[in-house]
């Protein structure tokens, strides 16, 4: 099982990826990272990667470019 952290999990693409992964048998999203958490994710959502204490095999990054310039990684 591939354990995934979804960076940008509350955005449009993050939600699309989360939906696709939810239907997979060999992967799961174990945590999300996003400054905006609408509370609908099936996994814990952290405000930054630094706050995320969940172990994973890979990070999928769909962070909005504006967040990088604002320093909210």
N, C-alpha and C positions, 0 to 999 in steps of 0.2 A: 504494500500500500504506500503510495507516494503522499506524503504530508505536505500541504501547501499553505504558505502565508500569502494572502492577497493584499498587496499594497494598493490603495485606492479602492477599497472594497465597497464603499457607499456610492461610488460614481456609476454612471451608465454602463461602462464596459466592465467594471468590477462586478456588478450585479449579473451581467450576461455570463461572465466566466463562472461565477458562483453557481448559477443555474445549470450550466453545462457540466461542471464538476459534480454537482449533486446527483446527476444521472449516471456517473461513472462508478464502476465497481473497484477499480484499482487506484483511485485517488480520492483525497478528501481535503477540504479547506479546514485547517485547524485553527486559524486565526486570521483576522483582518486588521488592516491599519488604515485609518482615515480620520481626519480631524472632525468630520461630520459623521455621527453615528445615528441613524434614524431608528435603531432598535429592532430592525426586521431581520438581521442576519442570524443564521443558524449557528454561528460561531462567535467567540469573543472578539470585540473590535477595540483596538488600542489606538491612542492618539498619535503615537510615533513608533518607528521600529525599535528605538531605544527602550521604550516601555514594554515591548512585547517579550514575554518570558516563555513563550510556547516553542517547543522544538519542532523543526520542520526540515524537509529535504530540499525544498526549493521556495523561492519567493517569486511570485508573478507580480510585475510592477506596471500598474495602469494609473500611476499617480499623475494628476493633472500638472502640466508644466508650470502653471502659476504657483503651485504649492512649493516647487523647488525654489523659485525666486523669492518666495516669502520666508524661506528657511524653516518650513514645517516638516522636514523629513523626520 
